[in-house]
Amino acid sequence: MTTILFKDAIIVTMNPSREILRGNLLVEDSWIKAIGTEDYSADQIIDARGQVLIPGLIQTHIHLCQTLFRGQADDLELMDWLQKRIWPLEGGHDQESLYYSAMLGIGELLRGGTTSLIDMATVNHTESVFQAIVDSGIRAVSGKCMMDWGPEVPGTLLEGTEASLQESVKLLEKWHGQGEGRLSYAFNPRFAVSCTEELLIKVGELAKQYDVLIHTHASENRDEIALVQRERNMRNVAYFEHLGLAGKNLVLAHCIWLDEQELEILQRYEVKVAHCPSCNLKLGSGIAPIPEMLKRGIQVSIGADGAPCNNNLDIFTEMRTAALIQKVMHGPTVLPAQQTFELATLGGASAMGLEEQIGSLEPGKKADLALIDINKLHCSPGEGADIYAQLVYQVRCSDVTLTMVDGKILYQDGRLRSMEQENIIKQCSQALVRVRSRAGI
């Protein structure tokens, strides 16, 4: 049994009372053992004076497979971005390039205080992503991307329906629960545009059978919606309901262009929405109606999406952007800092189906947390400042001094403990040359 004491921190608990305490937090193995002012004994003591201890941040829509392609597909509209750059590049991955792409993304996430994520892998070599998750120590829901339809889908990604389903189940049965329970499987049909109705119906059945999440995209772009309407005679969210996919285990990324019927479906079925504000702005896709969703009680969380459509995986940037873009349309009191911070913690935990384990700092929950140094020029002065406002509007990912997942310190004082940063950067540079060549880019 290993114990670690965080001593004299400002603790943002996110517990039901939203207590903010100045005191100590004791970790025992992978769990939070105690929080208070008592001077607990421990094997290791971390002096956290003047620093803020927060629940590990949770991103609910990431493409680790795309981190390698940062800077390779800028200033394009969504369908061109996919068809001309991202799909050919994803199809050019090999096992090694995919592994290092995932490690590059995970390293960036850990350095920025993200401890958990929902990932969509690519079609091929999915086990490389899973291995990176297990090796790095991060907590994740991930799964093979499924694509069995679409004249614009390259042959390197297009699958047969039955083959896609069989491989997904095989991967689930092998990897679900690996990494001491940190890795969970989700079915990942890419979106309605690239999946047959047969595949989507079967995914809904299998997700119920195995009690796992379904993670997909919906209503990101108006051209995408028009294409789904033309081919399937329904809008995206209504189509998913029609096929039996709508439910608590469905996580939909984006959900920008929704009509009244679709909002009602999200509310009635308790579907989870992953909001990706920076990506939505950069691709010119639009601004999701987050205040309306929250007003209806729809569960919303936050994700950076992939590095090629965002260029960074910094959840502090996502929180700030999420709050600011709504204020332009709805006024300065909409999506206040505390509510925004909830999306990145408790909202993410709910989307992952892990609200009983992560998302807040409470005894009996997993020791997933981050320590932030707010003694910086851009965070000063702090006297009388609201801590949530500091976290959402001022703090940067570079202010994170420590990230812990499952009771293990994975990042501390500028050093990643579970990976060699310099080697990852070197391997990614070499891998990108190979992948670009295969993709013809």
C-alpha positions, 0 to 999 in steps of 0.5 A: 500500500502506497500513500501520498499526501498533498499538503496545504493545497487549495482544494476544488472538490466539485463535491455535491456542496462544491466545497473549496477547502484549504487543507490536505488530501491523502491518496492511498493506492489508487483512491482518495482516502481522506480530505481535511486539515488533519496532518495525515502520515504518508509515504510521500508528501507533496508541498502544495502551498499556493497551488490549486488541486483539482479533479483530473480534467476529462475530455470526451471527444479526442482522436489520438490517431490524428495527433500525428497530423497536426498542421497537415490540414489547416483552413479547410471546411469539414468534408474537404478536411476529411476527404482530402487530408484526414481520411487519406492520412489515417489510411496511411497509418502503420502500427508504429505510426499509430502508437506514437501518434497516440503517445504524442496526444496522451503526453500533451493531455497529461501535461495539461491536466487531462486524466481521462478521455473518450477517444475514437481510433482509426479503422486499422491497427486499433490495438496500437492505440490501446497499447499506448493507453495502457503503457501511458497510464491514462484513463480512456474509453476508446474503440475501433472506428467503423466505416463501411459506406461512402463513395468518398471513403478511401479504400484504405479505410473502407470495410465490409460490414460484417468484418467491421462488426466482428473485429470490433467485438474481438477487440472489445473482448480482448481489451475492455478492462485492461490497464487495471481497469483504466481502458474501456471499449466503446463502439465507434461508428464514425458518423451516419455519412460513412456507415450503413444502416445495417452496421448502425443497427447492429452497433446499437444491439451489441452496445446493449449486449456488452453494456458499453458506450457508443461514440460517434459524430452528429450534426457538425456541419450543414453539408453533412446534415444535408447529405444524411437527409438526402441518403437517409431521409432524416436528420442525424439525431432523429435517424439515430433514434429511429435506428434504436441508438438513442440512450444514456450510453450514446455520446454524440460529438458536436451537435451544432445544427439541431432542430426542436425534435432533435433537442427533445430526443437528446433530452428524453433519451439522456444522450450525452453531448461532447462539445468541441468549441475550438474545432467547431470555430476553426472548421467554420462549422458553427456554435452549438446551442449549449445554453439551450441544452443545459437548460433542458438538462441535457448532459454536456461535456468538453473535448478538444477533438483531433489535433488537425482541426484544433492544433492543440489538446488543451482543455483550459483553452476549450473551457475558456472558448466554450464560455466566451463564444456563448456570451456573444450571443446570450450575454455575459451571465451565460455559461459562468465559470463554475458551470463551465468547469463542471462540464470538464469534470463532472460532465465528462465523468457522466459521459464516460459512465464513471460518475461514481469514480471520477469527476470530483475529489471525494474520499472513496473516488479514484485518485485522478487529479491535477495540481496547478500553480497559480502564482503566475503573472497571468493569474495575479493578483489572486486576492478576492478572485473567484477560483473557477474564474481563474481556472476557466479564464486565466489558467493555461495548461503550462501552469499544471505542475502534476497530473495523477491518474489512478494514484500514480504520478504521470507528470510532475514538474515538466517531466512525463514519467510514463513516456520518453518525450524526446523519443516520441517527438523523434518517432512522430517526425519519422512516422509522418514522412512514411504516412504522408508518402502512403497517403500521396500527400 
